Amino acid sequence: MLRVIFRPFLLISIFIFAACQVNIDWQEKLANSVDPVNSLQSDAISKTYTYEYWQVQKKNKSEAWKYARLFCNGHPEYPNCLTIEKINSN
């Protein structure tokens, strides 16, 4: 009887773990994608588009910086937008 109950629980647990792992991988890929503005939409902190990267973008008044400011102004809940807001306030 215990096997009958345990087997579905085990399968469901494995499925949930796998689904969470896929989401984490997808978020990290988005955070470090080739498009710096799209990376702002990720729940993972970008290792590619760092504070230093965005400082240079602000200094150069790049298109990416303009779009980043526009996006993050309406989406402060994204962790990569904290970097934009911090640089923008300096």
C-alpha positions as CSV (number, residue, x, y, z in Angstrom):
1,M,0.0,0.0,0.0
2,L,2.8,2.4,0.8
3,R,4.4,1.8,-2.6
4,V,1.2,2.8,-4.3
5,I,1.0,6.1,-2.4
6,F,4.7,6.8,-2.6
7,R,5.2,6.3,-6.4
8,P,2.9,9.1,-7.5
9,F,4.3,11.4,-4.9
10,L,7.9,10.6,-6.2
11,L,6.9,11.2,-9.8
12,I,5.2,14.5,-9.0
13,S,8.2,15.6,-7.0
14,I,10.6,14.8,-9.9
15,F,8.3,16.7,-12.3
16,I,8.2,19.8,-10.1
17,F,12.0,19.8,-9.6
18,A,12.5,19.5,-13.3
19,A,10.1,22.3,-14.1
20,C,11.8,24.6,-11.6
21,Q,15.2,23.8,-13.0
22,V,14.1,24.6,-16.6
23,N,12.7,28.0,-15.4
24,I,16.0,28.8,-13.6
25,D,18.0,27.9,-16.7
26,W,15.7,30.0,-18.9
27,Q,15.9,33.0,-16.6
28,E,19.8,32.8,-16.6
29,K,19.8,32.6,-20.3
30,L,17.6,35.6,-20.6
31,A,19.7,37.6,-18.1
32,N,22.8,37.0,-20.2
33,S,21.3,37.0,-23.7
34,V,22.7,39.0,-26.6
35,D,20.2,41.8,-26.0
36,P,21.0,43.9,-22.9
37,V,17.5,45.4,-22.7
38,N,15.8,42.0,-22.9
39,S,18.0,40.8,-20.1
40,L,16.4,43.3,-17.8
41,Q,13.2,41.2,-17.9
42,S,14.9,38.3,-16.2
43,D,14.4,37.3,-12.5
44,A,18.1,36.2,-12.5
45,I,20.9,38.7,-12.0
46,S,22.9,39.3,-15.2
47,K,26.6,38.4,-15.1
48,T,27.0,40.0,-18.6
49,Y,25.3,43.3,-18.2
50,T,26.8,44.5,-14.9
51,Y,26.8,47.8,-13.1
52,E,30.0,48.7,-15.0
53,Y,28.4,47.9,-18.4
54,W,25.4,50.1,-17.7
55,Q,27.6,52.9,-16.4
56,V,29.4,53.0,-19.8
57,Q,26.0,52.9,-21.6
58,K,24.9,55.9,-19.6
59,K,28.1,57.8,-20.2
60,N,27.8,57.1,-23.9
61,K,24.1,57.9,-23.9
62,S,23.5,54.7,-25.9
63,E,20.2,53.5,-27.3
64,A,20.4,50.5,-24.9
65,W,20.6,53.0,-21.9
66,K,17.6,54.9,-23.1
67,Y,15.5,51.8,-23.6
68,A,16.7,50.4,-20.2
69,R,15.6,53.5,-18.4
70,L,12.2,53.5,-20.1
71,F,11.7,49.8,-19.3
72,C,12.9,49.9,-15.7
73,N,10.9,53.0,-14.9
74,G,7.7,50.9,-15.2
75,H,9.2,47.6,-13.9
76,P,11.1,48.2,-10.7
77,E,10.3,44.6,-9.6
78,Y,13.0,43.1,-11.8
79,P,16.4,42.7,-10.1
80,N,18.4,44.0,-13.0
81,C,16.4,47.2,-13.0
82,L,17.8,47.9,-9.5
83,T,21.2,48.5,-11.3
84,I,19.6,50.9,-13.8
85,E,17.8,52.8,-11.0
86,K,21.0,53.0,-9.0
87,I,23.0,54.4,-11.9
88,N,20.2,56.7,-13.0
89,S,20.0,58.3,-9.5
90,N,23.8,59.2,-9.6
